[in-house]
Amino acid sequence: MLTANQLRHYIMEGLPCDHVEVLGDDGQHFEAVVVSSHFTDKTKVQQHQLVYVALGDRMRSEIHALAMRTFTPVAWTQTPVK
């Protein structure tokens, strides 16, 4: 069963990130906050696609659901609730 910490590692391994938080306790449903400079000038859909690419086939096999909040480093510093 996949852990939140493993998923965090997979995201960070596949995408240069400034900050990643992953929550999830059932091994298949997760919530992630991902901050990356690679998100600059990208739409939210494009940002999420970059995370999906980083996770590769795990999205089809190990992860049933992943809710994401993605931010550029600038947007992250301006986010009041973290």
C-alpha beads as a LAMMPS data file, in Angstrom:
LAMMPS data file: protein, C-alpha beads

82 atoms
81 bonds

1 atom types
1 bond types

-500.0 500.0 xlo xhi
-500.0 500.0 ylo yhi
-500.0 500.0 zlo zhi

Masses

1 110.0

Atoms # bond

1 1 1 0.000 0.000 0.000
2 1 1 1.299 3.442 -0.982
3 1 1 1.972 5.941 1.816
4 1 1 1.682 9.722 1.698
5 1 1 5.435 9.959 2.290
6 1 1 6.162 7.686 -0.688
7 1 1 3.880 9.750 -2.902
8 1 1 5.640 12.933 -1.757
9 1 1 8.967 11.344 -2.690
10 1 1 7.672 10.309 -6.127
11 1 1 6.478 13.858 -6.867
12 1 1 9.769 15.384 -5.743
13 1 1 11.753 12.809 -7.709
14 1 1 9.926 13.587 -10.951
15 1 1 9.442 17.356 -10.639
16 1 1 11.755 19.974 -9.122
17 1 1 9.727 21.364 -6.205
18 1 1 10.208 24.007 -3.557
19 1 1 7.604 22.438 -1.272
20 1 1 5.416 19.316 -1.285
21 1 1 2.876 18.202 1.299
22 1 1 0.851 15.023 0.880
23 1 1 -1.969 13.800 3.088
24 1 1 -3.773 10.499 2.820
25 1 1 -4.383 7.589 5.123
26 1 1 -6.029 4.865 3.060
27 1 1 -3.231 4.167 0.573
28 1 1 -5.221 5.204 -2.514
29 1 1 -6.795 8.638 -1.917
30 1 1 -4.453 11.573 -1.405
31 1 1 -4.356 15.357 -1.181
32 1 1 -1.229 17.223 -2.244
33 1 1 0.092 20.768 -2.138
34 1 1 2.878 21.230 -4.666
35 1 1 4.993 24.365 -5.106
36 1 1 7.296 24.500 -8.128
37 1 1 8.931 27.166 -10.268
38 1 1 8.097 24.904 -13.225
39 1 1 4.473 26.015 -12.785
40 1 1 5.292 29.614 -13.739
41 1 1 3.250 30.813 -16.734
42 1 1 1.232 27.566 -16.747
43 1 1 -2.515 27.183 -16.255
44 1 1 -3.756 25.090 -13.327
45 1 1 -4.531 22.263 -15.742
46 1 1 -0.979 22.388 -17.109
47 1 1 0.420 22.454 -13.566
48 1 1 -1.570 19.365 -12.631
49 1 1 -0.450 17.657 -15.833
50 1 1 3.189 18.217 -14.808
51 1 1 2.498 16.435 -11.517
52 1 1 0.764 13.584 -13.356
53 1 1 3.763 13.234 -15.667
54 1 1 6.052 13.111 -12.613
55 1 1 3.965 10.284 -11.179
56 1 1 3.809 8.383 -14.459
57 1 1 2.085 4.995 -14.406
58 1 1 1.497 5.219 -10.660
59 1 1 -1.593 7.312 -11.425
60 1 1 -3.104 4.307 -13.190
61 1 1 -1.942 1.576 -10.859
62 1 1 -1.269 2.747 -7.291
63 1 1 -3.201 5.997 -6.887
64 1 1 -6.973 5.979 -7.117
65 1 1 -7.504 9.696 -6.458
66 1 1 -5.234 12.710 -6.055
67 1 1 -6.613 16.131 -5.186
68 1 1 -4.035 18.841 -5.826
69 1 1 -3.405 22.449 -5.015
70 1 1 -0.505 23.741 -7.106
71 1 1 1.369 27.011 -6.696
72 1 1 4.283 28.900 -8.142
73 1 1 6.771 30.011 -5.455
74 1 1 5.475 33.603 -5.738
75 1 1 1.833 32.532 -5.389
76 1 1 2.757 30.314 -2.433
77 1 1 4.297 33.220 -0.517
78 1 1 1.069 35.178 -1.072
79 1 1 -1.228 32.368 0.108
80 1 1 -2.649 33.257 3.522
81 1 1 -3.771 29.744 4.490
82 1 1 -1.182 27.021 4.093

Bonds

1 1 1 2
2 1 2 3
3 1 3 4
4 1 4 5
5 1 5 6
6 1 6 7
7 1 7 8
8 1 8 9
9 1 9 10
10 1 10 11
11 1 11 12
12 1 12 13
13 1 13 14
14 1 14 15
15 1 15 16
16 1 16 17
17 1 17 18
18 1 18 19
19 1 19 20
20 1 20 21
21 1 21 22
22 1 22 23
23 1 23 24
24 1 24 25
25 1 25 26
26 1 26 27
27 1 27 28
28 1 28 29
29 1 29 30
30 1 30 31
31 1 31 32
32 1 32 33
33 1 33 34
34 1 34 35
35 1 35 36
36 1 36 37
37 1 37 38
38 1 38 39
39 1 39 40
40 1 40 41
41 1 41 42
42 1 42 43
43 1 43 44
44 1 44 45
45 1 45 46
46 1 46 47
47 1 47 48
48 1 48 49
49 1 49 50
50 1 50 51
51 1 51 52
52 1 52 53
53 1 53 54
54 1 54 55
55 1 55 56
56 1 56 57
57 1 57 58
58 1 58 59
59 1 59 60
60 1 60 61
61 1 61 62
62 1 62 63
63 1 63 64
64 1 64 65
65 1 65 66
66 1 66 67
67 1 67 68
68 1 68 69
69 1 69 70
70 1 70 71
71 1 71 72
72 1 72 73
73 1 73 74
74 1 74 75
75 1 75 76
76 1 76 77
77 1 77 78
78 1 78 79
79 1 79 80
80 1 80 81
81 1 81 82
